[in-house]
Amino acid sequence: MMCYEKHLFISVLLCLTLKIYFCKAQCIKPTGGDHMVLDDSDIIKDSFESGALATFKCVPGYVRDSGNGRIKCEGTSWLKLTLTCTKRPCGHPGDLPDGRYVFSPEGEEGLLFGATATAVCNKGYRLTSQISKRNCVATGWDGRTPTCEVVKCEAPPAVVDGNLVDPPQEVYEYGQAVTYTCNDGYTLYGRATIACSENGKFQPDPPQCLDVSCERPVVTNGVRVSGGSGPYTYKSTLQFKCKDGYRMNGPAEITCEIEGWDPSPPECLALSPKPSATPVTRRPESTTKTSTEKGSDDDHPSNNIGKIVGGVIGGLAGLAVIAGVLYYLTNKNRTGGAY
């Protein structure tokens, strides 16, 4: 029990026992709502007489949302407190050149007391300091506005047997590009143009200048249908076809690469001879004939022709005999008449 409560209890006993009527009703120190405290002049008091006023105010970082901060002591009780407090808005921290803010929490809460704004630079830019966050405090956004500066790259690397098309600079900014070229007789392998990237390095890696050549390929029984006769340098392309009677084994087109021809030159292989026709065996026309039975004349046309020729000759011979007999008989009759 607090001291003023003890004093109040003793005073009440004295009033009741001694019937002394100098005692007055009192209220104990009031308790406010969320995010509020008693005013400085009231917070030091332990009790308030009936009819006295007490004033509440919002704590730092909060402001009055509605209601009144004053309450009155009536008898030994306080009247209802209507004051409500809400978070103080900080507003937007302002534009961030070449960047933006990311707020936590998101939405409207991200601009109220207790929120955090994190500076994020655009691609190709970086913060000039290690501090990237600002906090919404009771007095507004703390700290200073961050600064984003463009990323810079040192001069690009040199290339053996090659040079930059334009004179080199000491420093390049994000997005600036350089282009390489190779000396005579050398072939550029890789990307000719590279650029200052967001990590402060030129990307991709610089190219190489190489002395690339491929030997003249030999395709036996084949002929070249496209591509020159040499010399063959990097990325030279040839195309072949096979002569008649040969077929190609492998791709028809080859390209001169760093390691040589890719793919390997094709081969021309001789075509296989066409197989001869297989004689057709006739099946027997009747199941009653045996393998030893002679075929009919219809199965042997040459036999029929012989018979026809024989018949003609036989007929002519018969006619000749008849004619001879008739001639003999005629002459005989003439001779007999003469006698």
C-alpha positions as CSV (number, residue, x, y, z in Angstrom):
1,M,0.0,0.0,0.0
2,M,1.4,3.4,-1.1
3,C,2.1,6.2,1.4
4,Y,-0.8,8.4,0.3
5,E,-3.2,5.4,0.7
6,K,-2.0,4.9,4.2
7,H,-2.5,8.6,5.0
8,L,-6.0,8.5,3.4
9,F,-6.9,5.4,5.4
10,I,-5.7,7.0,8.7
11,S,-7.5,10.2,7.9
12,V,-10.8,8.3,7.3
13,L,-10.4,6.5,10.6
14,L,-9.8,9.8,12.4
15,C,-12.8,11.3,10.7
16,L,-15.1,8.4,11.7
17,T,-13.7,8.1,15.2
18,L,-13.3,11.7,16.3
19,K,-16.1,12.9,14.0
20,I,-13.8,15.6,12.6
21,Y,-15.2,16.9,9.4
22,F,-12.1,18.5,7.9
23,C,-11.4,15.5,5.6
24,K,-11.9,15.9,1.8
25,A,-12.4,13.1,-0.9
26,Q,-9.3,12.3,-3.0
27,C,-8.4,10.4,-6.2
28,I,-5.3,8.4,-6.6
29,K,-2.9,9.1,-9.6
30,P,-4.7,8.3,-12.8
31,T,-3.5,5.8,-15.4
32,G,-3.7,6.7,-19.1
33,G,-4.2,4.7,-22.2
34,D,-1.7,3.4,-24.7
35,H,1.2,5.6,-25.8
36,M,0.3,8.4,-23.3
37,V,1.7,9.9,-20.0
38,L,0.7,12.5,-17.5
39,D,1.8,16.1,-18.1
40,D,5.0,17.1,-16.3
41,S,3.1,19.2,-13.7
42,D,0.8,16.2,-12.8
43,I,3.2,13.3,-13.0
44,I,4.9,14.3,-9.7
45,K,1.6,14.2,-7.7
46,D,0.5,11.1,-5.8
47,S,-3.1,12.1,-5.3
48,F,-5.7,14.6,-6.5
49,E,-8.5,16.3,-4.5
50,S,-12.1,15.9,-5.7
51,G,-12.7,18.5,-8.5
52,A,-9.0,18.6,-9.5
53,L,-8.0,18.1,-13.1
54,A,-5.2,15.9,-14.6
55,T,-3.8,16.3,-18.1
56,F,-2.4,13.4,-20.3
57,K,-0.3,13.9,-23.4
58,C,1.0,11.5,-26.1
59,V,4.5,10.0,-25.7
60,P,7.2,11.1,-28.2
61,G,6.6,9.5,-31.6
62,Y,2.8,9.7,-31.2
63,V,0.3,12.5,-31.7
64,R,-3.3,13.0,-30.6
65,D,-5.7,11.2,-32.8
66,S,-9.0,12.1,-31.1
67,G,-10.5,13.1,-27.7
68,N,-9.3,15.3,-24.8
69,G,-6.3,14.7,-22.6
70,R,-7.9,16.3,-19.5
71,I,-9.9,14.3,-16.9
72,K,-11.6,15.4,-13.7
73,C,-11.5,13.8,-10.2
74,E,-15.0,13.5,-8.8
75,G,-15.1,12.2,-5.2
76,T,-12.6,9.3,-5.4
77,S,-13.0,8.4,-9.1
78,W,-11.8,9.9,-12.4
79,L,-14.1,10.6,-15.2
80,K,-13.6,8.7,-18.5
81,L,-10.4,9.6,-20.5
82,T,-11.2,10.2,-24.2
83,L,-7.7,10.9,-25.5
84,T,-6.3,8.4,-28.2
85,C,-2.8,8.6,-29.6
86,T,-1.5,7.4,-33.0
87,K,1.9,7.1,-34.6
88,R,3.5,10.3,-35.9
89,P,3.8,10.4,-39.7
90,C,7.2,11.3,-41.1
91,G,6.1,11.8,-44.6
92,H,8.2,10.8,-47.6
93,P,11.9,11.3,-47.1
94,G,12.2,12.8,-50.6
95,D,13.6,11.8,-53.9
96,L,16.9,9.8,-54.1
97,P,18.7,10.8,-57.3
98,D,19.7,7.7,-59.3
99,G,18.0,5.5,-56.7
100,R,14.9,4.8,-54.6
101,Y,13.8,4.0,-51.1
102,V,12.4,0.6,-49.9
103,F,10.2,1.1,-46.9
104,S,9.6,-1.4,-44.0
105,P,6.9,-2.1,-43.2
106,E,5.3,-1.7,-46.6
107,G,2.3,0.5,-47.4
108,E,1.2,3.5,-45.3
109,E,2.9,2.1,-42.2
110,G,6.2,2.6,-43.9
111,L,5.9,6.4,-43.5
112,L,5.0,6.3,-39.8
113,F,7.0,6.5,-36.5
114,G,9.2,3.4,-36.2
115,A,9.4,2.7,-39.9
116,T,12.7,2.3,-41.8
117,A,13.6,3.6,-45.3
118,T,16.5,1.8,-47.1
119,A,18.2,3.5,-50.0
120,V,18.8,1.3,-53.1
121,C,20.8,2.7,-56.0
122,N,19.8,2.1,-59.6
123,K,21.8,-0.5,-61.7
124,G,25.2,0.9,-62.5
125,Y,25.3,3.2,-59.4
126,R,26.5,2.6,-55.9
127,L,26.2,4.4,-52.5
128,T,28.9,6.8,-51.5
129,S,28.6,5.8,-47.8
130,Q,28.1,2.6,-45.8
131,I,24.9,4.0,-44.2
132,S,21.9,3.2,-46.3
133,K,19.0,3.3,-43.8
134,R,17.0,6.2,-42.3
135,N,14.5,5.8,-39.4
136,C,11.3,7.6,-38.8
137,V,11.8,9.0,-35.3
138,A,9.8,11.5,-33.1
139,T,11.4,14.4,-34.9
140,G,11.1,13.0,-38.4
141,W,13.6,11.1,-40.6
142,D,17.0,10.8,-39.0
143,G,20.3,11.0,-40.8
144,R,21.1,12.5,-44.2
145,T,19.9,11.8,-47.6
146,P,22.2,9.1,-49.1
147,T,24.0,9.7,-52.4
148,C,24.3,7.3,-55.4
149,E,27.2,7.8,-57.8
150,V,27.9,6.1,-61.1
151,V,30.1,3.0,-61.1
152,K,33.5,3.5,-62.7
153,C,36.0,1.1,-64.3
154,E,39.7,1.3,-64.8
155,A,41.2,1.2,-68.3
156,P,40.5,-2.1,-70.1
157,P,43.2,-4.7,-70.3
158,A,45.6,-4.9,-73.3
159,V,45.3,-7.7,-75.9
160,V,48.4,-9.3,-77.4
161,D,48.6,-8.7,-81.1
162,G,45.6,-6.4,-80.9
163,N,44.6,-2.8,-80.1
164,L,41.7,-0.7,-79.1
165,V,39.9,1.0,-82.0
166,D,39.7,4.3,-80.0
167,P,42.4,5.8,-77.8
168,P,42.1,4.5,-74.2
169,Q,40.8,6.6,-71.3
170,E,42.0,6.5,-67.7
171,V,38.5,5.9,-66.3
172,Y,35.3,4.6,-67.8
173,E,31.7,5.0,-66.4
174,Y,29.1,2.3,-66.3
175,G,27.8,1.3,-69.7
176,Q,30.8,2.8,-71.7
177,A,32.2,0.3,-74.2
178,V,35.5,-0.3,-76.0
179,T,36.2,-2.3,-79.2
180,Y,39.3,-4.3,-80.0
181,T,40.8,-5.1,-83.4
182,C,43.6,-7.6,-84.3
183,N,46.8,-7.0,-86.2
184,D,47.1,-8.2,-89.8
185,G,47.4,-11.9,-90.0
186,Y,45.6,-12.6,-86.7
187,T,42.0,-13.6,-86.1
188,L,39.9,-12.2,-83.3
189,Y,38.5,-14.9,-81.0
190,G,35.7,-13.8,-78.6
191,R,33.7,-10.6,-78.3
192,A,35.2,-7.7,-80.0
193,T,33.3,-5.2,-77.8
194,I,33.2,-5.2,-74.0
195,A,31.6,-2.7,-71.6
196,C,32.1,-1.3,-68.1
197,S,29.7,-3.4,-65.9
198,E,27.9,-2.7,-62.6
199,N,30.6,-4.5,-60.6
200,G,33.3,-2.1,-61.8
201,K,34.9,-4.6,-64.2
202,F,34.8,-4.8,-68.0
203,Q,32.5,-7.6,-69.2
204,P,32.8,-10.1,-70.9
205,D,36.5,-11.0,-70.9
206,P,38.5,-9.3,-73.6
207,P,39.0,-11.2,-76.9
208,Q,42.2,-13.0,-78.1
209,C,44.1,-12.4,-81.3
210,L,45.2,-15.8,-82.7
211,D,47.1,-17.0,-85.7
212,V,44.6,-19.6,-86.8
213,S,45.0,-21.7,-89.9
214,C,43.7,-25.1,-91.1
215,E,45.3,-27.5,-93.6
216,R,43.6,-28.2,-96.9
217,P,41.3,-31.2,-96.3
218,V,41.4,-34.2,-98.6
219,V,38.2,-36.0,-99.3
220,T,38.9,-39.0,-101.6
221,N,36.3,-39.5,-104.3
222,G,34.7,-36.2,-103.2
223,V,34.6,-32.7,-104.6
224,R,34.4,-29.3,-103.0
225,V,31.1,-27.5,-103.9
226,S,31.6,-24.3,-101.8
227,G,34.4,-22.5,-100.1
228,G,37.7,-21.2,-101.5
229,S,40.9,-23.1,-102.3
230,G,42.7,-21.6,-99.3
231,P,44.4,-20.5,-97.2
232,Y,41.9,-21.4,-94.6
233,T,41.7,-19.2,-91.5
234,Y,39.4,-19.0,-88.5
235,K,35.7,-19.7,-89.4
236,S,36.4,-20.6,-93.0
237,T,33.7,-23.0,-94.2
238,L,33.9,-25.7,-96.9
239,Q,31.2,-28.0,-98.3
240,F,31.7,-31.3,-100.1
241,K,29.7,-33.8,-102.1
242,C,30.7,-37.4,-103.3
243,K,31.2,-38.5,-106.9
244,D,28.7,-40.8,-108.5
245,G,28.8,-44.3,-107.1
246,Y,29.9,-43.1,-103.7
247,R,28.0,-42.1,-100.6
248,M,29.0,-39.6,-97.9
249,N,29.8,-40.7,-94.3
250,G,29.8,-37.6,-92.0
251,P,28.6,-34.0,-92.3
252,A,29.0,-32.3,-95.7
253,E,30.0,-28.9,-94.2
254,I,33.1,-28.3,-92.0
255,T,34.5,-25.1,-90.4
256,C,38.0,-24.1,-89.5
257,E,38.1,-23.6,-85.7
258,I,40.8,-23.0,-83.1
259,E,41.7,-26.7,-82.9
260,G,41.3,-27.4,-86.6
261,W,38.4,-28.6,-88.8
262,D,35.2,-29.1,-87.0
263,P,33.6,-31.6,-87.6
264,S,36.3,-33.8,-89.2
265,P,36.2,-33.9,-93.0
266,P,33.7,-36.5,-94.4
267,E,34.4,-39.7,-96.2
268,C,33.1,-40.9,-99.6
269,L,32.5,-44.7,-99.5
270,A,31.8,-46.9,-102.5
271,L,28.2,-47.9,-103.0
272,S,27.5,-51.7,-102.7
273,P,26.6,-53.4,-106.1
274,K,22.9,-54.1,-106.7
275,P,22.0,-57.8,-106.1
276,S,21.0,-59.9,-109.2
277,A,17.4,-60.9,-109.7
278,T,16.5,-64.2,-108.1
279,P,14.6,-66.7,-110.5
280,V,11.0,-67.4,-109.5
281,T,10.2,-71.1,-109.0
282,R,6.7,-72.1,-110.3
283,R,4.6,-74.1,-108.0
284,P,2.9,-77.4,-109.4
285,E,-0.5,-76.7,-110.8
286,S,-2.0,-80.0,-109.7
287,T,-1.4,-82.0,-106.7
288,T,-1.9,-85.3,-108.8
289,K,1.3,-84.7,-110.7
290,T,4.5,-86.1,-109.3
291,S,8.0,-84.8,-109.6
292,T,8.8,-87.6,-112.1
293,E,5.8,-86.8,-114.4
294,K,6.6,-85.1,-117.7
295,G,5.1,-81.7,-118.3
296,S,2.5,-81.2,-121.0
297,D,3.2,-79.6,-124.3
298,D,1.7,-76.4,-123.0
299,D,4.6,-76.1,-120.5
300,H,7.1,-76.4,-123.4
301,P,6.4,-74.0,-126.3
302,S,9.5,-75.2,-128.2
303,N,8.0,-78.7,-128.5
304,N,4.8,-77.3,-130.0
305,I,6.8,-75.4,-132.7
306,G,8.7,-78.6,-133.6
307,K,5.5,-80.5,-134.1
308,I,4.0,-77.8,-136.3
309,V,7.1,-77.8,-138.5
310,G,7.1,-81.6,-138.7
311,G,3.5,-81.7,-139.6
312,V,4.0,-79.2,-142.5
313,I,6.9,-81.1,-143.9
314,G,5.0,-84.4,-143.6
315,G,2.0,-82.9,-145.4
316,L,4.2,-81.6,-148.3
317,A,5.8,-85.0,-148.6
318,G,2.4,-86.7,-148.8
319,L,1.3,-84.3,-151.5
320,A,4.4,-85.0,-153.5
321,V,3.8,-88.8,-153.4
322,I,0.2,-88.4,-154.5
323,A,1.3,-86.1,-157.4
324,G,3.8,-88.7,-158.5
325,V,1.3,-91.5,-158.5
326,L,-1.1,-89.5,-160.6
327,Y,1.6,-88.6,-163.1
328,Y,2.6,-92.2,-163.5
329,L,-1.0,-93.4,-164.1
330,T,-1.6,-90.7,-166.7
331,N,1.5,-91.5,-168.7
332,K,0.6,-95.2,-168.6
333,N,-2.9,-94.7,-170.1
334,R,-1.4,-92.7,-172.9
335,T,1.1,-95.4,-173.7
336,G,-1.6,-98.1,-173.8
337,G,-3.7,-96.2,-176.3
338,A,-0.9,-96.2,-178.7
339,Y,-0.6,-99.9,-178.9
